Amino acid sequence: MRERILEGNLPSEQRLNLESDIDQLLGKLNITLEAYPDLKASQNFMLLQNFL
């Protein structure tokens, strides 16, 4: 999804829909992480968060 947005050749409506989908998925990921503090503290996961 992210790659399609970064390409920059999507119509505005499709771009907004994809951005909304990404926001929803990241929100679910953050909620899930609250249940796993060890994962949240992992250096690899922190790198992934910075990348996203």
mmCIF entry with sequence, helices, sheets and N, C-alpha, C, O atoms, coordinates in Angstrom:
data_MODEL
# 
_entry.id   MODEL 
# 
_entity.id                         1 
_entity.type                       polymer 
_entity.pdbx_number_of_molecules   1 
# 
_entity_poly.entity_id                      1 
_entity_poly.type                           'polypeptide(L)' 
_entity_poly.nstd_linkage                   no 
_entity_poly.nstd_monomer                   no 
_entity_poly.pdbx_seq_one_letter_code       MRERILEGNLPSEQRLNLESDIDQLLGKLNITLEAYPDLKASQNFMLLQNFL 
_entity_poly.pdbx_seq_one_letter_code_can   MRERILEGNLPSEQRLNLESDIDQLLGKLNITLEAYPDLKASQNFMLLQNFL 
_entity_poly.pdbx_strand_id                 A 
# 
loop_
_entity_poly_seq.entity_id 
_entity_poly_seq.num 
_entity_poly_seq.mon_id 
_entity_poly_seq.hetero 
1 1  MET n 
1 2  ARG n 
1 3  GLU n 
1 4  ARG n 
1 5  ILE n 
1 6  LEU n 
1 7  GLU n 
1 8  GLY n 
1 9  ASN n 
1 10 LEU n 
1 11 PRO n 
1 12 SER n 
1 13 GLU n 
1 14 GLN n 
1 15 ARG n 
1 16 LEU n 
1 17 ASN n 
1 18 LEU n 
1 19 GLU n 
1 20 SER n 
1 21 ASP n 
1 22 ILE n 
1 23 ASP n 
1 24 GLN n 
1 25 LEU n 
1 26 LEU n 
1 27 GLY n 
1 28 LYS n 
1 29 LEU n 
1 30 ASN n 
1 31 ILE n 
1 32 THR n 
1 33 LEU n 
1 34 GLU n 
1 35 ALA n 
1 36 TYR n 
1 37 PRO n 
1 38 ASP n 
1 39 LEU n 
1 40 LYS n 
1 41 ALA n 
1 42 SER n 
1 43 GLN n 
1 44 ASN n 
1 45 PHE n 
1 46 MET n 
1 47 LEU n 
1 48 LEU n 
1 49 GLN n 
1 50 ASN n 
1 51 PHE n 
1 52 LEU n 
# 
_struct_asym.id          A 
_struct_asym.entity_id   1 
# 
loop_
_struct_conf.conf_type_id 
_struct_conf.id 
_struct_conf.pdbx_PDB_helix_id 
_struct_conf.beg_label_comp_id 
_struct_conf.beg_label_asym_id 
_struct_conf.beg_label_seq_id 
_struct_conf.pdbx_beg_PDB_ins_code 
_struct_conf.end_label_comp_id 
_struct_conf.end_label_asym_id 
_struct_conf.end_label_seq_id 
_struct_conf.pdbx_end_PDB_ins_code 
_struct_conf.beg_auth_comp_id 
_struct_conf.beg_auth_asym_id 
_struct_conf.beg_auth_seq_id 
_struct_conf.end_auth_comp_id 
_struct_conf.end_auth_asym_id 
_struct_conf.end_auth_seq_id 
_struct_conf.pdbx_PDB_helix_class 
_struct_conf.details 
_struct_conf.pdbx_PDB_helix_length 
HELX_P HELX_P1 AA1 ARG A 2  ? GLU A 7  ? ARG A 2  GLU A 7  1 ? 6  
HELX_P HELX_P2 AA2 SER A 12 ? GLU A 34 ? SER A 12 GLU A 34 1 ? 23 
HELX_P HELX_P3 AA3 PRO A 37 ? ALA A 41 ? PRO A 37 ALA A 41 1 ? 5  
HELX_P HELX_P4 AA4 GLN A 43 ? PHE A 51 ? GLN A 43 PHE A 51 1 ? 9  
# 
_struct_conf_type.id          HELX_P 
_struct_conf_type.criteria    ? 
_struct_conf_type.reference   ? 
# 
loop_
_atom_site.group_PDB 
_atom_site.id 
_atom_site.type_symbol 
_atom_site.label_atom_id 
_atom_site.label_alt_id 
_atom_site.label_comp_id 
_atom_site.label_asym_id 
_atom_site.label_entity_id 
_atom_site.label_seq_id 
_atom_site.pdbx_PDB_ins_code 
_atom_site.Cartn_x 
_atom_site.Cartn_y 
_atom_site.Cartn_z 
_atom_site.occupancy 
_atom_site.B_iso_or_equiv 
_atom_site.pdbx_formal_charge 
_atom_site.auth_seq_id 
_atom_site.auth_comp_id 
_atom_site.auth_asym_id 
_atom_site.auth_atom_id 
_atom_site.pdbx_PDB_model_num 
ATOM 1   N N  . MET A 1 1  ? 0.820  -1.194 0.000   1.00 0.00 ? 1  MET A N  1 
ATOM 2   C CA . MET A 1 1  ? 0.000  0.000  0.000   1.00 0.00 ? 1  MET A CA 1 
ATOM 3   C C  . MET A 1 1  ? 0.862  1.256  0.000   1.00 0.00 ? 1  MET A C  1 
ATOM 4   O O  . MET A 1 1  ? 0.650  2.188  -0.776  1.00 0.00 ? 1  MET A O  1 
ATOM 5   N N  . ARG A 1 2  ? 1.839  1.244  0.897   1.00 0.00 ? 2  ARG A N  1 
ATOM 6   C CA . ARG A 1 2  ? 2.680  2.430  1.038   1.00 0.00 ? 2  ARG A CA 1 
ATOM 7   C C  . ARG A 1 2  ? 3.411  2.749  -0.265  1.00 0.00 ? 2  ARG A C  1 
ATOM 8   O O  . ARG A 1 2  ? 3.537  3.912  -0.648  1.00 0.00 ? 2  ARG A O  1 
ATOM 9   N N  . GLU A 1 3  ? 3.888  1.709  -0.937  1.00 0.00 ? 3  GLU A N  1 
ATOM 10  C CA . GLU A 1 3  ? 4.602  1.911  -2.194  1.00 0.00 ? 3  GLU A CA 1 
ATOM 11  C C  . GLU A 1 3  ? 3.707  2.558  -3.238  1.00 0.00 ? 3  GLU A C  1 
ATOM 12  O O  . GLU A 1 3  ? 4.153  3.420  -3.994  1.00 0.00 ? 3  GLU A O  1 
ATOM 13  N N  . ARG A 1 4  ? 2.457  2.150  -3.281  1.00 0.00 ? 4  ARG A N  1 
ATOM 14  C CA . ARG A 1 4  ? 1.526  2.726  -4.255  1.00 0.00 ? 4  ARG A CA 1 
ATOM 15  C C  . ARG A 1 4  ? 1.308  4.205  -3.982  1.00 0.00 ? 4  ARG A C  1 
ATOM 16  O O  . ARG A 1 4  ? 1.192  5.003  -4.912  1.00 0.00 ? 4  ARG A O  1 
ATOM 17  N N  . ILE A 1 5  ? 1.252  4.571  -2.708  1.00 0.00 ? 5  ILE A N  1 
ATOM 18  C CA . ILE A 1 5  ? 1.073  5.980  -2.357  1.00 0.00 ? 5  ILE A CA 1 
ATOM 19  C C  . ILE A 1 5  ? 2.314  6.776  -2.742  1.00 0.00 ? 5  ILE A C  1 
ATOM 20  O O  . ILE A 1 5  ? 2.210  7.870  -3.296  1.00 0.00 ? 5  ILE A O  1 
ATOM 21  N N  . LEU A 1 6  ? 3.486  6.223  -2.447  1.00 0.00 ? 6  LEU A N  1 
ATOM 22  C CA . LEU A 1 6  ? 4.734  6.932  -2.710  1.00 0.00 ? 6  LEU A CA 1 
ATOM 23  C C  . LEU A 1 6  ? 5.026  7.097  -4.198  1.00 0.00 ? 6  LEU A C  1 
ATOM 24  O O  . LEU A 1 6  ? 5.761  8.005  -4.586  1.00 0.00 ? 6  LEU A O  1 
ATOM 25  N N  . GLU A 1 7  ? 4.463  6.236  -5.028  1.00 0.00 ? 7  GLU A N  1 
ATOM 26  C CA . GLU A 1 7  ? 4.656  6.381  -6.472  1.00 0.00 ? 7  GLU A CA 1 
ATOM 27  C C  . GLU A 1 7  ? 4.104  7.713  -6.958  1.00 0.00 ? 7  GLU A C  1 
ATOM 28  O O  . GLU A 1 7  ? 4.636  8.303  -7.898  1.00 0.00 ? 7  GLU A O  1 
ATOM 29  N N  . GLY A 1 8  ? 3.048  8.183  -6.324  1.00 0.00 ? 8  GLY A N  1 
ATOM 30  C CA . GLY A 1 8  ? 2.524  9.507  -6.621  1.00 0.00 ? 8  GLY A CA 1 
ATOM 31  C C  . GLY A 1 8  ? 1.626  9.615  -7.829  1.00 0.00 ? 8  GLY A C  1 
ATOM 32  O O  . GLY A 1 8  ? 1.250  10.726 -8.204  1.00 0.00 ? 8  GLY A O  1 
ATOM 33  N N  . ASN A 1 9  ? 1.269  8.522  -8.449  1.00 0.00 ? 9  ASN A N  1 
ATOM 34  C CA . ASN A 1 9  ? 0.429  8.614  -9.640  1.00 0.00 ? 9  ASN A CA 1 
ATOM 35  C C  . ASN A 1 9  ? -0.985 8.081  -9.408  1.00 0.00 ? 9  ASN A C  1 
ATOM 36  O O  . ASN A 1 9  ? -1.640 7.623  -10.344 1.00 0.00 ? 9  ASN A O  1 
ATOM 37  N N  . LEU A 1 10 ? -1.447 8.140  -8.174  1.00 0.00 ? 10 LEU A N  1 
ATOM 38  C CA . LEU A 1 10 ? -2.805 7.695  -7.851  1.00 0.00 ? 10 LEU A CA 1 
ATOM 39  C C  . LEU A 1 10 ? -3.762 8.885  -7.855  1.00 0.00 ? 10 LEU A C  1 
ATOM 40  O O  . LEU A 1 10 ? -3.382 9.999  -7.495  1.00 0.00 ? 10 LEU A O  1 
ATOM 41  N N  . PRO A 1 11 ? -4.991 8.641  -8.261  1.00 0.00 ? 11 PRO A N  1 
ATOM 42  C CA . PRO A 1 11 ? -5.999 9.696  -8.109  1.00 0.00 ? 11 PRO A CA 1 
ATOM 43  C C  . PRO A 1 11 ? -6.178 10.042 -6.627  1.00 0.00 ? 11 PRO A C  1 
ATOM 44  O O  . PRO A 1 11 ? -5.955 9.199  -5.758  1.00 0.00 ? 11 PRO A O  1 
ATOM 45  N N  . SER A 1 12 ? -6.572 11.262 -6.349  1.00 0.00 ? 12 SER A N  1 
ATOM 46  C CA . SER A 1 12 ? -6.691 11.751 -4.967  1.00 0.00 ? 12 SER A CA 1 
ATOM 47  C C  . SER A 1 12 ? -7.566 10.859 -4.103  1.00 0.00 ? 12 SER A C  1 
ATOM 48  O O  . SER A 1 12 ? -7.216 10.574 -2.958  1.00 0.00 ? 12 SER A O  1 
ATOM 49  N N  . GLU A 1 13 ? -8.690 10.417 -4.629  1.00 0.00 ? 13 GLU A N  1 
ATOM 50  C CA . GLU A 1 13 ? -9.611 9.598  -3.837  1.00 0.00 ? 13 GLU A CA 1 
ATOM 51  C C  . GLU A 1 13 ? -8.973 8.260  -3.457  1.00 0.00 ? 13 GLU A C  1 
ATOM 52  O O  . GLU A 1 13 ? -9.108 7.810  -2.319  1.00 0.00 ? 13 GLU A O  1 
ATOM 53  N N  . GLN A 1 14 ? -8.289 7.633  -4.390  1.00 0.00 ? 14 GLN A N  1 
ATOM 54  C CA . GLN A 1 14 ? -7.613 6.365  -4.087  1.00 0.00 ? 14 GLN A CA 1 
ATOM 55  C C  . GLN A 1 14 ? -6.510 6.575  -3.059  1.00 0.00 ? 14 GLN A C  1 
ATOM 56  O O  . GLN A 1 14 ? -6.329 5.755  -2.159  1.00 0.00 ? 14 GLN A O  1 
ATOM 57  N N  . ARG A 1 15 ? -5.780 7.663  -3.193  1.00 0.00 ? 15 ARG A N  1 
ATOM 58  C CA . ARG A 1 15 ? -4.699 7.965  -2.244  1.00 0.00 ? 15 ARG A CA 1 
ATOM 59  C C  . ARG A 1 15 ? -5.263 8.141  -0.838  1.00 0.00 ? 15 ARG A C  1 
ATOM 60  O O  . ARG A 1 15 ? -4.712 7.605  0.123   1.00 0.00 ? 15 ARG A O  1 
ATOM 61  N N  . LEU A 1 16 ? -6.348 8.884  -0.714  1.00 0.00 ? 16 LEU A N  1 
ATOM 62  C CA . LEU A 1 16 ? -6.976 9.086  0.594   1.00 0.00 ? 16 LEU A CA 1 
ATOM 63  C C  . LEU A 1 16 ? -7.464 7.769  1.180   1.00 0.00 ? 16 LEU A C  1 
ATOM 64  O O  . LEU A 1 16 ? -7.314 7.530  2.378   1.00 0.00 ? 16 LEU A O  1 
ATOM 65  N N  . ASN A 1 17 ? -8.046 6.916  0.347   1.00 0.00 ? 17 ASN A N  1 
ATOM 66  C CA . ASN A 1 17 ? -8.519 5.613  0.820   1.00 0.00 ? 17 ASN A CA 1 
ATOM 67  C C  . ASN A 1 17 ? -7.362 4.748  1.310   1.00 0.00 ? 17 ASN A C  1 
ATOM 68  O O  . ASN A 1 17 ? -7.468 4.107  2.356   1.00 0.00 ? 17 ASN A O  1 
ATOM 69  N N  . LEU A 1 18 ? -6.265 4.725  0.568   1.00 0.00 ? 18 LEU A N  1 
ATOM 70  C CA . LEU A 1 18 ? -5.103 3.939  0.983   1.00 0.00 ? 18 LEU A CA 1 
ATOM 71  C C  . LEU A 1 18 ? -4.489 4.487  2.268   1.00 0.00 ? 18 LEU A C  1 
ATOM 72  O O  . LEU A 1 18 ? -4.106 3.717  3.149   1.00 0.00 ? 18 LEU A O  1 
ATOM 73  N N  . GLU A 1 19 ? -4.392 5.808  2.380   1.00 0.00 ? 19 GLU A N  1 
ATOM 74  C CA . GLU A 1 19 ? -3.853 6.408  3.603   1.00 0.00 ? 19 GLU A CA 1 
ATOM 75  C C  . GLU A 1 19 ? -4.733 6.071  4.802   1.00 0.00 ? 19 GLU A C  1 
ATOM 76  O O  . GLU A 1 19 ? -4.227 5.815  5.895   1.00 0.00 ? 19 GLU A O  1 
ATOM 77  N N  . SER A 1 20 ? -6.033 6.072  4.601   1.00 0.00 ? 20 SER A N  1 
ATOM 78  C CA . SER A 1 20 ? -6.962 5.719  5.671   1.00 0.00 ? 20 SER A CA 1 
ATOM 79  C C  . SER A 1 20 ? -6.780 4.262  6.083   1.00 0.00 ? 20 SER A C  1 
ATOM 80  O O  . SER A 1 20 ? -6.776 3.947  7.273   1.00 0.00 ? 20 SER A O  1 
ATOM 81  N N  . ASP A 1 21 ? -6.630 3.377  5.104   1.00 0.00 ? 21 ASP A N  1 
ATOM 82  C CA . ASP A 1 21 ? -6.404 1.955  5.398   1.00 0.00 ? 21 ASP A CA 1 
ATOM 83  C C  . ASP A 1 21 ? -5.118 1.757  6.197   1.00 0.00 ? 21 ASP A C  1 
ATOM 84  O O  . ASP A 1 21 ? -5.089 0.986  7.156   1.00 0.00 ? 21 ASP A O  1 
ATOM 85  N N  . ILE A 1 22 ? -4.061 2.452  5.802   1.00 0.00 ? 22 ILE A N  1 
ATOM 86  C CA . ILE A 1 22 ? -2.787 2.345  6.516   1.00 0.00 ? 22 ILE A CA 1 
ATOM 87  C C  . ILE A 1 22 ? -2.934 2.848  7.944   1.00 0.00 ? 22 ILE A C  1 
ATOM 88  O O  . ILE A 1 22 ? -2.441 2.212  8.875   1.00 0.00 ? 22 ILE A O  1 
ATOM 89  N N  . ASP A 1 23 ? -3.599 3.972  8.128   1.00 0.00 ? 23 ASP A N  1 
ATOM 90  C CA . ASP A 1 23 ? -3.812 4.510  9.480   1.00 0.00 ? 23 ASP A CA 1 
ATOM 91  C C  . ASP A 1 23 ? -4.565 3.518  10.358  1.00 0.00 ? 23 ASP A C  1 
ATOM 92  O O  . ASP A 1 23 ? -4.221 3.337  11.526  1.00 0.00 ? 23 ASP A O  1 
ATOM 93  N N  . GLN A 1 24 ? -5.593 2.875  9.802   1.00 0.00 ? 24 GLN A N  1 
ATOM 94  C CA . GLN A 1 24 ? -6.364 1.899  10.571  1.00 0.00 ? 24 GLN A CA 1 
ATOM 95  C C  . GLN A 1 24 ? -5.507 0.696  10.955  1.00 0.00 ? 24 GLN A C  1 
ATOM 96  O O  . GLN A 1 24 ? -5.571 0.223  12.090  1.00 0.00 ? 24 GLN A O  1 
ATOM 97  N N  . LEU A 1 25 ? -4.711 0.205  10.018  1.00 0.00 ? 25 LEU A N  1 
ATOM 98  C CA . LEU A 1 25 ? -3.850 -0.947 10.301  1.00 0.00 ? 25 LEU A CA 1 
ATOM 99  C C  . LEU A 1 25 ? -2.790 -0.613 11.345  1.00 0.00 ? 25 LEU A C  1 
ATOM 100 O O  . LEU A 1 25 ? -2.510 -1.428 12.224  1.00 0.00 ? 25 LEU A O  1 
ATOM 101 N N  . LEU A 1 26 ? -2.201 0.569  11.257  1.00 0.00 ? 26 LEU A N  1 
ATOM 102 C CA . LEU A 1 26 ? -1.203 0.966  12.249  1.00 0.00 ? 26 LEU A CA 1 
ATOM 103 C C  . LEU A 1 26 ? -1.835 1.130  13.623  1.00 0.00 ? 26 LEU A C  1 
ATOM 104 O O  . LEU A 1 26 ? -1.208 0.813  14.633  1.00 0.00 ? 26 LEU A O  1 
ATOM 105 N N  . GLY A 1 27 ? -3.059 1.619  13.673  1.00 0.00 ? 27 GLY A N  1 
ATOM 106 C CA . GLY A 1 27 ? -3.764 1.731  14.945  1.00 0.00 ? 27 GLY A CA 1 
ATOM 107 C C  . GLY A 1 27 ? -3.986 0.369  15.576  1.00 0.00 ? 27 GLY A C  1 
ATOM 108 O O  . GLY A 1 27 ? -3.804 0.204  16.782  1.00 0.00 ? 27 GLY A O  1 
ATOM 109 N N  . LYS A 1 28 ? -4.378 -0.605 14.773  1.00 0.00 ? 28 LYS A N  1 
ATOM 110 C CA . LYS A 1 28 ? -4.576 -1.968 15.280  1.00 0.00 ? 28 LYS A CA 1 
ATOM 111 C C  . LYS A 1 28 ? -3.262 -2.558 15.765  1.00 0.00 ? 28 LYS A C  1 
ATOM 112 O O  . LYS A 1 28 ? -3.223 -3.255 16.779  1.00 0.00 ? 28 LYS A O  1 
ATOM 113 N N  . LEU A 1 29 ? -2.191 -2.279 15.041  1.00 0.00 ? 29 LEU A N  1 
ATOM 114 C CA . LEU A 1 29 ? -0.876 -2.777 15.439  1.00 0.00 ? 29 LEU A CA 1 
ATOM 115 C C  . LEU A 1 29 ? -0.466 -2.191 16.785  1.00 0.00 ? 29 LEU A C  1 
ATOM 116 O O  . LEU A 1 29 ? 0.040  -2.912 17.645  1.00 0.00 ? 29 LEU A O  1 
ATOM 117 N N  . ASN A 1 30 ? -0.678 -0.906 16.972  1.00 0.00 ? 30 ASN A N  1 
ATOM 118 C CA . ASN A 1 30 ? -0.321 -0.266 18.244  1.00 0.00 ? 30 ASN A CA 1 
ATOM 119 C C  . ASN A 1 30 ? -1.139 -0.820 19.401  1.00 0.00 ? 30 ASN A C  1 
ATOM 120 O O  . ASN A 1 30 ? -0.609 -1.002 20.497  1.00 0.00 ? 30 ASN A O  1 
ATOM 121 N N  . ILE A 1 31 ? -2.413 -1.089 19.180  1.00 0.00 ? 31 ILE A N  1 
ATOM 122 C CA . ILE A 1 31 ? -3.260 -1.661 20.231  1.00 0.00 ? 31 ILE A CA 1 
ATOM 123 C C  . ILE A 1 31 ? -2.763 -3.056 20.599  1.00 0.00 ? 31 ILE A C  1 
ATOM 124 O O  . ILE A 1 31 ? -2.696 -3.405 21.778  1.00 0.00 ? 31 ILE A O  1 
ATOM 125 N N  . THR A 1 32 ? -2.417 -3.846 19.595  1.00 0.00 ? 32 THR A N  1 
ATOM 126 C CA . THR A 1 32 ? -1.902 -5.192 19.842  1.00 0.00 ? 32 THR A CA 1 
ATOM 127 C C  . THR A 1 32 ? -0.599 -5.143 20.628  1.00 0.00 ? 32 THR A C  1 
ATOM 128 O O  . THR A 1 32 ? -0.374 -5.970 21.512  1.00 0.00 ? 32 THR A O  1 
ATOM 129 N N  . LEU A 1 33 ? 0.243  -4.196 20.317  1.00 0.00 ? 33 LEU A N  1 
ATOM 130 C CA . LEU A 1 33 ? 1.544  -4.089 20.991  1.00 0.00 ? 33 LEU A CA 1 
ATOM 131 C C  . LEU A 1 33 ? 1.420  -3.770 22.471  1.00 0.00 ? 33 LEU A C  1 
ATOM 132 O O  . LEU A 1 33 ? 2.281  -4.156 23.261  1.00 0.00 ? 33 LEU A O  1 
ATOM 133 N N  . GLU A 1 34 ? 0.377  -3.082 22.849  1.00 0.00 ? 34 GLU A N  1 
ATOM 134 C CA . GLU A 1 34 ? 0.193  -2.758 24.261  1.00 0.00 ? 34 GLU A CA 1 
ATOM 135 C C  . GLU A 1 34 ? 0.129  -4.025 25.108  1.00 0.00 ? 34 GLU A C  1 
ATOM 136 O O  . GLU A 1 34 ? 0.470  -4.000 26.290  1.00 0.00 ? 34 GLU A O  1 
ATOM 137 N N  . ALA A 1 35 ? -0.303 -5.125 24.512  1.00 0.00 ? 35 ALA A N  1 
ATOM 138 C CA . ALA A 1 35 ? -0.406 -6.389 25.239  1.00 0.00 ? 35 ALA A CA 1 
ATOM 139 C C  . ALA A 1 35 ? 0.938  -7.124 25.320  1.00 0.00 ? 35 ALA A C  1 
ATOM 140 O O  . ALA A 1 35 ? 1.067  -8.106 26.051  1.00 0.00 ? 35 ALA A O  1 
ATOM 141 N N  . TYR A 1 36 ? 1.929  -6.649 24.573  1.00 0.00 ? 36 TYR A N  1 
ATOM 142 C CA . TYR A 1 36 ? 3.234  -7.319 24.525  1.00 0.00 ? 36 TYR A CA 1 
ATOM 143 C C  . TYR A 1 36 ? 4.367  -6.322 24.772  1.00 0.00 ? 36 TYR A C  1 
ATOM 144 O O  . TYR A 1 36 ? 5.050  -5.920 23.831  1.00 0.00 ? 36 TYR A O  1 
ATOM 145 N N  . PRO A 1 37 ? 4.572  -5.921 26.027  1.00 0.00 ? 37 PRO A N  1 
ATOM 146 C CA . PRO A 1 37 ? 5.597  -4.906 26.312  1.00 0.00 ? 37 PRO A CA 1 
ATOM 147 C C  . PRO A 1 37 ? 7.010  -5.340 25.925  1.00 0.00 ? 37 PRO A C  1 
ATOM 148 O O  . PRO A 1 37 ? 7.831  -4.494 25.572  1.00 0.00 ? 37 PRO A O  1 
ATOM 149 N N  . ASP A 1 38 ? 7.311  -6.640 25.983  1.00 0.00 ? 38 ASP A N  1 
ATOM 150 C CA . ASP A 1 38 ? 8.651  -7.091 25.589  1.00 0.00 ? 38 ASP A CA 1 
ATOM 151 C C  . ASP A 1 38 ? 8.911  -6.830 24.106  1.00 0.00 ? 38 ASP A C  1 
ATOM 152 O O  . ASP A 1 38 ? 10.012 -6.436 23.719  1.00 0.00 ? 38 ASP A O  1 
ATOM 153 N N  . LEU A 1 39 ? 7.897  -7.053 23.290  1.00 0.00 ? 39 LEU A N  1 
ATOM 154 C CA . LEU A 1 39 ? 8.036  -6.778 21.864  1.00 0.00 ? 39 LEU A CA 1 
ATOM 155 C C  . LEU A 1 39 ? 8.195  -5.283 21.630  1.00 0.00 ? 39 LEU A C  1 
ATOM 156 O O  . LEU A 1 39 ? 9.009  -4.849 20.814  1.00 0.00 ? 39 LEU A O  1 
ATOM 157 N N  . LYS A 1 40 ? 7.414  -4.514 22.350  1.00 0.00 ? 40 LYS A N  1 
ATOM 158 C CA . LYS A 1 40 ? 7.460  -3.063 22.205  1.00 0.00 ? 40 LYS A CA 1 
ATOM 159 C C  . LYS A 1 40 ? 8.856  -2.526 22.520  1.00 0.00 ? 40 LYS A C  1 
ATOM 160 O O  . LYS A 1 40 ? 9.284  -1.537 21.924  1.00 0.00 ? 40 LYS A O  1 
ATOM 161 N N  . ALA A 1 41 ? 9.569  -3.164 23.446  1.00 0.00 ? 41 ALA A N  1 
ATOM 162 C CA . ALA A 1 41 ? 10.900 -2.719 23.849  1.00 0.00 ? 41 ALA A CA 1 
ATOM 163 C C  . ALA A 1 41 ? 12.000 -3.270 22.940  1.00 0.00 ? 41 ALA A C  1 
ATOM 164 O O  . ALA A 1 41 ? 13.156 -2.862 23.061  1.00 0.00 ? 41 ALA A O  1 
ATOM 165 N N  . SER A 1 42 ? 11.665 -4.172 22.049  1.00 0.00 ? 42 SER A N  1 
ATOM 166 C CA . SER A 1 42 ? 12.654 -4.790 21.167  1.00 0.00 ? 42 SER A CA 1 
ATOM 167 C C  . SER A 1 42 ? 13.263 -3.756 20.223  1.00 0.00 ? 42 SER A C  1 
ATOM 168 O O  . SER A 1 42 ? 12.556 -2.930 19.646  1.00 0.00 ? 42 SER A O  1 
ATOM 169 N N  . GLN A 1 43 ? 14.577 -3.816 20.077  1.00 0.00 ? 43 GLN A N  1 
ATOM 170 C CA . GLN A 1 43 ? 15.262 -2.880 19.189  1.00 0.00 ? 43 GLN A CA 1 
ATOM 171 C C  . GLN A 1 43 ? 14.804 -3.060 17.741  1.00 0.00 ? 43 GLN A C  1 
ATOM 172 O O  . GLN A 1 43 ? 14.641 -2.077 17.019  1.00 0.00 ? 43 GLN A O  1 
ATOM 173 N N  . ASN A 1 44 ? 14.598 -4.301 17.316  1.00 0.00 ? 44 ASN A N  1 
ATOM 174 C CA . ASN A 1 44 ? 14.126 -4.537 15.949  1.00 0.00 ? 44 ASN A CA 1 
ATOM 175 C C  . ASN A 1 44 ? 12.760 -3.915 15.725  1.00 0.00 ? 44 ASN A C  1 
ATOM 176 O O  . ASN A 1 44 ? 12.497 -3.347 14.665  1.00 0.00 ? 44 ASN A O  1 
ATOM 177 N N  . PHE A 1 45 ? 11.889 -4.019 16.722  1.00 0.00 ? 45 PHE A N  1 
ATOM 178 C CA . PHE A 1 45 ? 10.570 -3.427 16.553  1.00 0.00 ? 45 PHE A CA 1 
ATOM 179 C C  . PHE A 1 45 ? 10.651 -1.906 16.524  1.00 0.00 ? 45 PHE A C  1 
ATOM 180 O O  . PHE A 1 45 ? 9.922  -1.262 15.771  1.00 0.00 ? 45 PHE A O  1 
ATOM 181 N N  . MET A 1 46 ? 11.524 -1.332 17.331  1.00 0.00 ? 46 MET A N  1 
ATOM 182 C CA . MET A 1 46 ? 11.676 0.124  17.317  1.00 0.00 ? 46 MET A CA 1 
ATOM 183 C C  . MET A 1 46 ? 12.166 0.596  15.948  1.00 0.00 ? 46 MET A C  1 
ATOM 184 O O  . MET A 1 46 ? 11.737 1.645  15.467  1.00 0.00 ? 46 MET A O  1 
ATOM 185 N N  . LEU A 1 47 ? 13.054 -0.164 15.324  1.00 0.00 ? 47 LEU A N  1 
ATOM 186 C CA . LEU A 1 47 ? 13.505 0.175  13.974  1.00 0.00 ? 47 LEU A CA 1 
ATOM 187 C C  . LEU A 1 47 ? 12.353 0.104  12.976  1.00 0.00 ? 47 LEU A C  1 
ATOM 188 O O  . LEU A 1 47 ? 12.225 0.960  12.101  1.00 0.00 ? 47 LEU A O  1 
ATOM 189 N N  . LEU A 1 48 ? 11.522 -0.917 13.114  1.00 0.00 ? 48 LEU A N  1 
ATOM 190 C CA . LEU A 1 48 ? 10.354 -1.046 12.241  1.00 0.00 ? 48 LEU A CA 1 
ATOM 191 C C  . LEU A 1 48 ? 9.414  0.136  12.415  1.00 0.00 ? 48 LEU A C  1 
ATOM 192 O O  . LEU A 1 48 ? 8.929  0.690  11.428  1.00 0.00 ? 48 LEU A O  1 
ATOM 193 N N  . GLN A 1 49 ? 9.149  0.530  13.657  1.00 0.00 ? 49 GLN A N  1 
ATOM 194 C CA . GLN A 1 49 ? 8.274  1.675  13.907  1.00 0.00 ? 49 GLN A CA 1 
ATOM 195 C C  . GLN A 1 49 ? 8.825  2.933  13.258  1.00 0.00 ? 49 GLN A C  1 
ATOM 196 O O  . GLN A 1 49 ? 8.070  3.701  12.662  1.00 0.00 ? 49 GLN A O  1 
ATOM 197 N N  . ASN A 1 50 ? 10.121 3.153  13.364  1.00 0.00 ? 50 ASN A N  1 
ATOM 198 C CA . ASN A 1 50 ? 10.727 4.336  12.751  1.00 0.00 ? 50 ASN A CA 1 
ATOM 199 C C  . ASN A 1 50 ? 10.606 4.299  11.238  1.00 0.00 ? 50 ASN A C  1 
ATOM 200 O O  . ASN A 1 50 ? 10.415 5.333  10.598  1.00 0.00 ? 50 ASN A O  1 
ATOM 201 N N  . PHE A 1 51 ? 10.716 3.106  10.667  1.00 0.00 ? 51 PHE A N  1 
ATOM 202 C CA . PHE A 1 51 ? 10.587 2.963  9.224   1.00 0.00 ? 51 PHE A CA 1 
ATOM 203 C C  . PHE A 1 51 ? 9.181  3.299  8.761   1.00 0.00 ? 51 PHE A C  1 
ATOM 204 O O  . PHE A 1 51 ? 9.001  3.941  7.726   1.00 0.00 ? 51 PHE A O  1 
ATOM 205 N N  . LEU A 1 52 ? 8.175  2.863  9.530   1.00 0.00 ? 52 LEU A N  1 
ATOM 206 C CA . LEU A 1 52 ? 6.783  3.108  9.161   1.00 0.00 ? 52 LEU A CA 1 
ATOM 207 C C  . LEU A 1 52 ? 6.438  4.545  9.406   1.00 0.00 ? 52 LEU A C  1 
ATOM 208 O O  . LEU A 1 52 ? 5.305  4.959  9.159   1.00 0.00 ? 52 LEU A O  1 
# 
